[in-house]
Amino acid sequence: MKQDIQTRSGNITSEDPLVNFLYILMRDYLPTGVVERIVEEHTYSDIASFSNGWLAEYAKDIALRLK
């Protein structure tokens, strides 16, 4: 019996908005390798400094909405 592609690929669900955001980001906009490189390069420090205050505030806003 032939299974549909969603069933064969795992039929995964999540209620976590961050998982949803990352999935869409990698599915439609950024290669997974780019996302992985960002994670590897920027997850080891406790404090980050930003040179663009407006962009930093927007990033904070998105993070709050996803949490």
Secondary structure as GFF3:
##gff-version 3
##sequence-region A 1 67
A	DSSP	alpha_helix	5	9	.	.	.	ID=ss1
A	DSSP	alpha_helix	17	24	.	.	.	ID=ss2
A	DSSP	pi_helix	25	29	.	.	.	ID=ss3
A	DSSP	alpha_helix	32	42	.	.	.	ID=ss4
A	DSSP	alpha_helix	53	66	.	.	.	ID=ss5
###
